[in-house]
Amino acid sequence: MTIYGVALLAVSTLVGLTLGDELGALLGVKANIGGVGFAMLLLIFSTDWLKARGRFTPPSAAGVVFWSNMYIPIVVAMAAQQNVLASVKGGPLAILAGVAGTAISFAMIPALARLGRPK
């Protein structure tokens, strides 16, 4: 059912954001650190785990797809906006770290694309 996919997405989001808040508190930062990323990874791993056991049916996948088309891009955009504002206020080193991370990520795209091609 579609509702199971929506429930899986909701649980992944709540657990991910909680982990991000806890990581921030552990590091002494008053911010959520990686909560959206944790949620995405949890969603990916849990859907793969359920698919391998035949428990993630196409109707359940429809629930995840429905919200991923609307919700996930919005959350990522909101998180990115907050990170940019924090970087600008944090000074040149924070901006340099962000630019370097983005450049390295873009540079990895061709290498990852080669790995994903069938032989």
TIRO-2110 file (N, C-alpha, C; in Angstrom, 1 decimal):
// TIRO-2110
0.8, -1.2, 0.0, N, 1, A
0.0, 0.0, 0.0, CA, 1, A
0.9, 1.3, 0.0, C, 1, A
0.3, 2.3, -0.5, N, 2, A
1.0, 3.6, -0.6, CA, 2, A
1.4, 4.1, 0.8, C, 2, A
0.5, 3.9, 1.7, N, 3, A
0.7, 4.4, 3.1, CA, 3, A
1.9, 3.8, 3.7, C, 3, A
2.3, 2.6, 3.4, N, 4, A
3.5, 2.0, 4.0, CA, 4, A
4.8, 2.8, 3.5, C, 4, A
4.8, 3.1, 2.2, N, 5, A
5.9, 3.9, 1.7, CA, 5, A
6.0, 5.3, 2.3, C, 5, A
4.8, 5.9, 2.5, N, 6, A
4.8, 7.2, 3.2, CA, 6, A
5.3, 7.1, 4.6, C, 6, A
4.9, 6.0, 5.3, N, 7, A
5.3, 5.8, 6.7, CA, 7, A
6.8, 5.5, 6.7, C, 7, A
7.4, 4.8, 5.8, N, 8, A
8.8, 4.5, 5.8, CA, 8, A
9.6, 5.8, 5.6, C, 8, A
9.1, 6.7, 4.7, N, 9, A
9.7, 8.0, 4.5, CA, 9, A
9.6, 8.8, 5.7, C, 9, A
8.5, 8.8, 6.4, N, 10, A
8.3, 9.7, 7.6, CA, 10, A
9.3, 9.2, 8.7, C, 10, A
9.3, 7.9, 8.9, N, 11, A
10.2, 7.3, 9.9, CA, 11, A
11.7, 7.6, 9.6, C, 11, A
12.1, 7.5, 8.3, N, 12, A
13.4, 7.8, 7.9, CA, 12, A
13.8, 9.3, 8.2, C, 12, A
12.8, 10.1, 7.9, N, 13, A
13.0, 11.6, 8.1, CA, 13, A
13.2, 11.9, 9.6, C, 13, A
12.3, 11.3, 10.4, N, 14, A
12.3, 11.6, 11.9, CA, 14, A
13.6, 11.1, 12.5, C, 14, A
14.0, 9.8, 12.1, N, 15, A
15.2, 9.3, 12.7, CA, 15, A
16.4, 10.0, 12.2, C, 15, A
16.5, 10.4, 10.9, N, 16, A
17.6, 11.2, 10.4, CA, 16, A
17.8, 12.5, 11.0, C, 16, A
16.7, 13.2, 11.2, N, 17, A
16.8, 14.5, 11.8, CA, 17, A
17.2, 14.4, 13.3, C, 17, A
16.7, 13.4, 14.0, N, 18, A
17.1, 13.2, 15.4, CA, 18, A
18.6, 12.9, 15.5, C, 18, A
19.1, 12.0, 14.6, N, 19, A
20.5, 11.8, 14.6, CA, 19, A
21.3, 13.0, 14.3, C, 19, A
20.8, 13.8, 13.4, N, 20, A
21.5, 15.1, 13.1, CA, 20, A
21.6, 16.1, 14.3, C, 20, A
20.4, 16.1, 15.0, N, 21, A
20.4, 17.0, 16.2, CA, 21, A
21.3, 16.4, 17.3, C, 21, A
21.3, 15.1, 17.4, N, 22, A
22.2, 14.5, 18.4, CA, 22, A
23.7, 14.7, 18.1, C, 22, A
24.0, 14.6, 16.8, N, 23, A
25.4, 14.8, 16.4, CA, 23, A
25.8, 16.2, 16.6, C, 23, A
24.9, 17.2, 16.3, N, 24, A
25.2, 18.6, 16.6, CA, 24, A
25.4, 18.8, 18.1, C, 24, A
24.6, 18.2, 18.9, N, 25, A
24.8, 18.4, 20.4, CA, 25, A
26.1, 17.8, 20.8, C, 25, A
26.4, 16.6, 20.3, N, 26, A
27.6, 15.9, 20.7, CA, 26, A
28.9, 16.7, 20.3, C, 26, A
28.8, 17.4, 19.2, N, 27, A
29.9, 18.3, 18.8, CA, 27, A
29.9, 19.7, 19.3, C, 27, A
28.8, 20.0, 20.1, N, 28, A
28.7, 21.3, 20.7, CA, 28, A
28.3, 22.4, 19.7, C, 28, A
27.6, 22.0, 18.7, N, 29, A
27.0, 22.9, 17.7, CA, 29, A
25.5, 23.0, 17.8, C, 29, A
25.0, 24.2, 17.8, N, 30, A
23.6, 24.4, 18.0, CA, 30, A
22.9, 24.3, 16.6, C, 30, A
23.1, 23.1, 15.9, N, 31, A
22.5, 22.9, 14.6, CA, 31, A
22.3, 21.4, 14.3, C, 31, A
21.5, 21.2, 13.4, N, 32, A
21.3, 19.8, 12.9, CA, 32, A
22.4, 19.5, 11.9, C, 32, A
23.3, 18.5, 12.2, N, 33, A
24.4, 18.2, 11.3, CA, 33, A
24.1, 16.9, 10.6, C, 33, A
23.8, 17.1, 9.3, N, 34, A
23.6, 15.9, 8.4, CA, 34, A
22.3, 15.2, 8.6, C, 34, A
21.3, 15.8, 9.2, N, 35, A
20.1, 15.1, 9.4, CA, 35, A
19.4, 14.7, 8.2, C, 35, A
19.3, 15.5, 7.2, N, 36, A
18.7, 15.2, 5.9, CA, 36, A
19.5, 14.1, 5.2, C, 36, A
20.8, 14.2, 5.3, N, 37, A
21.6, 13.1, 4.7, CA, 37, A
21.4, 11.8, 5.4, C, 37, A
21.3, 11.8, 6.7, N, 38, A
21.1, 10.5, 7.4, CA, 38, A
19.7, 10.0, 7.0, C, 38, A
18.7, 10.9, 6.9, N, 39, A
17.4, 10.4, 6.5, CA, 39, A
17.4, 9.8, 5.1, C, 39, A
18.1, 10.4, 4.2, N, 40, A
18.2, 9.8, 2.8, CA, 40, A
18.9, 8.5, 2.8, C, 40, A
20.0, 8.4, 3.5, N, 41, A
20.7, 7.1, 3.6, CA, 41, A
19.8, 6.0, 4.2, C, 41, A
19.2, 6.4, 5.3, N, 42, A
18.3, 5.4, 6.0, CA, 42, A
17.2, 5.0, 5.0, C, 42, A
16.6, 5.9, 4.3, N, 43, A
15.6, 5.5, 3.3, CA, 43, A
16.1, 4.6, 2.2, C, 43, A
17.3, 4.9, 1.7, N, 44, A
17.9, 4.1, 0.7, CA, 44, A
18.2, 2.7, 1.2, C, 44, A
18.8, 2.6, 2.3, N, 45, A
19.2, 1.3, 2.9, CA, 45, A
18.0, 0.5, 3.3, C, 45, A
17.0, 1.1, 3.9, N, 46, A
15.8, 0.4, 4.3, CA, 46, A
15.0, -0.1, 3.1, C, 46, A
14.9, 0.7, 2.0, N, 47, A
14.1, 0.2, 0.9, CA, 47, A
14.9, -0.9, 0.2, C, 47, A
16.2, -0.8, 0.1, N, 48, A
17.0, -1.9, -0.5, CA, 48, A
16.8, -3.2, 0.4, C, 48, A
16.9, -3.1, 1.7, N, 49, A
16.7, -4.2, 2.6, CA, 49, A
15.3, -4.8, 2.4, C, 49, A
14.3, -4.0, 2.3, N, 50, A
12.9, -4.5, 2.2, CA, 50, A
12.7, -5.2, 0.8, C, 50, A
13.3, -4.6, -0.3, N, 51, A
13.2, -5.1, -1.6, CA, 51, A
13.9, -6.5, -1.7, C, 51, A
15.0, -6.7, -1.0, N, 52, A
15.8, -7.9, -1.0, CA, 52, A
14.9, -9.0, -0.4, C, 52, A
14.1, -8.7, 0.5, N, 53, A
13.2, -9.7, 1.2, CA, 53, A
11.8, -9.7, 0.7, C, 53, A
11.6, -9.0, -0.4, N, 54, A
10.3, -9.1, -1.1, CA, 54, A
9.2, -8.4, -0.3, C, 54, A
9.5, -7.5, 0.6, N, 55, A
8.5, -6.8, 1.4, CA, 55, A
8.2, -5.4, 1.0, C, 55, A
8.9, -4.9, 0.0, N, 56, A
8.7, -3.5, -0.5, CA, 56, A
8.0, -3.6, -1.9, C, 56, A
6.7, -3.6, -1.9, N, 57, A
5.9, -3.8, -3.1, CA, 57, A
5.8, -2.6, -3.9, C, 57, A
5.4, -2.7, -5.2, N, 58, A
5.3, -1.4, -6.0, CA, 58, A
4.3, -0.4, -5.4, C, 58, A
3.2, -0.8, -4.8, N, 59, A
2.3, 0.2, -4.2, CA, 59, A
3.0, 0.9, -3.0, C, 59, A
3.9, 0.2, -2.3, N, 60, A
4.6, 0.9, -1.2, CA, 60, A
5.6, 1.9, -1.8, C, 60, A
6.2, 1.5, -2.9, N, 61, A
7.2, 2.3, -3.6, CA, 61, A
6.5, 3.6, -4.1, C, 61, A
5.2, 3.5, -4.5, N, 62, A
4.5, 4.6, -5.0, CA, 62, A
4.4, 5.7, -3.9, C, 62, A
4.3, 5.3, -2.6, N, 63, A
4.2, 6.3, -1.5, CA, 63, A
5.5, 7.0, -1.4, C, 63, A
6.6, 6.3, -1.5, N, 64, A
7.9, 7.0, -1.4, CA, 64, A
8.1, 7.9, -2.6, C, 64, A
7.8, 7.4, -3.8, N, 65, A
8.0, 8.2, -5.0, CA, 65, A
7.1, 9.5, -5.0, C, 65, A
5.9, 9.3, -4.5, N, 66, A
5.0, 10.5, -4.4, CA, 66, A
5.6, 11.6, -3.6, C, 66, A
6.1, 11.3, -2.4, N, 67, A
6.6, 12.3, -1.5, CA, 67, A
8.0, 12.7, -2.0, C, 67, A
8.8, 11.9, -2.6, N, 68, A
10.1, 12.2, -3.0, CA, 68, A
10.0, 13.3, -4.2, C, 68, A
9.0, 13.2, -4.9, N, 69, A
8.8, 14.2, -6.0, CA, 69, A
8.4, 15.6, -5.4, C, 69, A
7.9, 15.6, -4.2, N, 70, A
7.5, 16.9, -3.7, CA, 70, A
8.4, 17.3, -2.5, C, 70, A
8.6, 16.4, -1.6, N, 71, A
9.2, 16.7, -0.3, CA, 71, A
10.7, 16.8, -0.2, C, 71, A
11.3, 15.8, -0.7, N, 72, A
12.8, 15.7, -0.6, CA, 72, A
13.5, 16.9, -1.3, C, 72, A
13.1, 17.3, -2.5, N, 73, A
13.8, 18.4, -3.1, CA, 73, A
13.6, 19.7, -2.2, C, 73, A
12.5, 19.9, -1.6, N, 74, A
12.2, 21.0, -0.8, CA, 74, A
13.1, 21.0, 0.4, C, 74, A
13.2, 19.9, 1.1, N, 75, A
14.0, 19.8, 2.3, CA, 75, A
15.5, 20.0, 2.0, C, 75, A
15.9, 19.4, 0.9, N, 76, A
17.3, 19.6, 0.5, CA, 76, A
17.6, 21.1, 0.2, C, 76, A
16.7, 21.7, -0.5, N, 77, A
16.9, 23.2, -0.8, CA, 77, A
16.9, 24.0, 0.5, C, 77, A
16.0, 23.7, 1.4, N, 78, A
16.0, 24.4, 2.7, CA, 78, A
17.3, 24.2, 3.4, C, 78, A
17.8, 23.0, 3.5, N, 79, A
19.1, 22.7, 4.2, CA, 79, A
20.2, 23.4, 3.5, C, 79, A
20.2, 23.4, 2.2, N, 80, A
21.3, 24.0, 1.4, CA, 80, A
21.3, 25.5, 1.7, C, 80, A
20.1, 26.1, 1.7, N, 81, A
20.0, 27.6, 2.0, CA, 81, A
20.6, 27.9, 3.4, C, 81, A
20.3, 27.1, 4.4, N, 82, A
20.8, 27.3, 5.7, CA, 82, A
22.3, 27.2, 5.8, C, 82, A
22.8, 26.2, 5.1, N, 83, A
24.2, 26.0, 5.1, CA, 83, A
25.0, 27.1, 4.4, C, 83, A
24.4, 27.7, 3.3, N, 84, A
25.0, 28.8, 2.7, CA, 84, A
25.0, 30.0, 3.6, C, 84, A
23.9, 30.3, 4.3, N, 85, A
23.9, 31.4, 5.2, CA, 85, A
24.9, 31.3, 6.3, C, 85, A
25.0, 30.1, 6.8, N, 86, A
26.0, 29.8, 7.9, CA, 86, A
27.4, 30.0, 7.4, C, 86, A
27.6, 29.6, 6.2, N, 87, A
29.0, 29.7, 5.6, CA, 87, A
29.4, 31.2, 5.4, C, 87, A
28.4, 31.9, 4.9, N, 88, A
28.7, 33.4, 4.7, CA, 88, A
29.0, 34.0, 6.0, C, 88, A
28.3, 33.7, 7.0, N, 89, A
28.5, 34.3, 8.4, CA, 89, A
29.8, 33.7, 9.0, C, 89, A
30.2, 32.5, 8.6, N, 90, A
31.3, 31.8, 9.2, CA, 90, A
32.7, 32.3, 8.7, C, 90, A
32.7, 33.0, 7.7, N, 91, A
34.0, 33.5, 7.2, CA, 91, A
34.5, 32.8, 6.0, C, 91, A
35.7, 33.2, 5.5, N, 92, A
36.2, 32.7, 4.3, CA, 92, A
36.6, 31.2, 4.3, C, 92, A
37.0, 30.7, 5.5, N, 93, A
37.4, 29.3, 5.6, CA, 93, A
36.2, 28.4, 5.4, C, 93, A
35.0, 28.8, 5.9, N, 94, A
33.8, 28.0, 5.7, CA, 94, A
33.4, 28.0, 4.3, C, 94, A
33.5, 29.1, 3.6, N, 95, A
33.2, 29.2, 2.2, CA, 95, A
34.1, 28.4, 1.3, C, 95, A
35.4, 28.5, 1.7, N, 96, A
36.4, 27.7, 0.9, CA, 96, A
36.2, 26.2, 1.1, C, 96, A
35.8, 25.7, 2.3, N, 97, A
35.5, 24.3, 2.5, CA, 97, A
34.3, 23.9, 1.7, C, 97, A
33.3, 24.7, 1.6, N, 98, A
32.1, 24.4, 0.8, CA, 98, A
32.4, 24.4, -0.7, C, 98, A
33.2, 25.3, -1.2, N, 99, A
33.5, 25.3, -2.6, CA, 99, A
34.4, 24.1, -2.9, C, 99, A
35.3, 23.8, -2.0, N, 100, A
36.2, 22.6, -2.3, CA, 100, A
35.4, 21.3, -2.3, C, 100, A
34.5, 21.2, -1.4, N, 101, A
33.7, 20.0, -1.3, CA, 101, A
32.8, 19.8, -2.6, C, 101, A
32.3, 20.9, -3.0, N, 102, A
31.5, 20.9, -4.2, CA, 102, A
32.3, 20.6, -5.5, C, 102, A
33.5, 21.2, -5.5, N, 103, A
34.4, 20.9, -6.7, CA, 103, A
34.8, 19.4, -6.7, C, 103, A
35.2, 18.9, -5.6, N, 104, A
35.5, 17.5, -5.5, CA, 104, A
34.4, 16.6, -5.9, C, 104, A
33.2, 16.9, -5.4, N, 105, A
32.0, 16.1, -5.8, CA, 105, A
31.8, 16.2, -7.3, C, 105, A
31.9, 17.3, -7.9, N, 106, A
31.7, 17.4, -9.4, CA, 106, A
32.8, 16.7, -10.1, C, 106, A
34.0, 16.7, -9.6, N, 107, A
35.1, 16.0, -10.2, CA, 107, A
34.9, 14.5, -10.2, C, 107, A
34.2, 14.0, -9.2, N, 108, A
34.0, 12.6, -9.0, CA, 108, A
32.9, 12.0, -9.9, C, 108, A
32.1, 12.9, -10.5, N, 109, A
31.0, 12.4, -11.4, CA, 109, A
31.4, 11.5, -12.5, C, 109, A
32.5, 11.9, -13.3, N, 110, A
32.9, 11.1, -14.4, CA, 110, A
33.4, 9.7, -13.9, C, 110, A
34.1, 9.7, -12.8, N, 111, A
34.6, 8.4, -12.3, CA, 111, A
33.5, 7.5, -11.8, C, 111, A
32.5, 8.1, -11.2, N, 112, A
31.4, 7.3, -10.7, CA, 112, A
30.6, 6.8, -11.9, C, 112, A
30.5, 7.6, -13.0, N, 113, A
29.7, 7.3, -14.2, CA, 113, A
30.4, 6.1, -14.9, C, 113, A
31.7, 6.1, -14.9, N, 114, A
32.4, 4.9, -15.5, CA, 114, A
32.2, 3.6, -14.7, C, 114, A
32.1, 3.7, -13.4, N, 115, A
31.9, 2.6, -12.6, CA, 115, A
30.5, 2.0, -12.8, C, 115, A
29.5, 2.9, -13.1, N, 116, A
28.1, 2.4, -13.2, CA, 116, A
27.8, 1.9, -14.6, C, 116, A
28.7, 2.0, -15.5, N, 117, A
28.3, 1.5, -16.9, CA, 117, A
28.4, -0.1, -16.9, C, 117, A
27.5, -0.7, -17.6, N, 118, A
27.6, -2.2, -17.8, CA, 118, A
28.7, -2.5, -18.7, C, 118, A
29.4, -3.6, -18.5, N, 119, A
30.5, -4.0, -19.3, CA, 119, A
30.1, -5.0, -20.3, C, 119, A
END
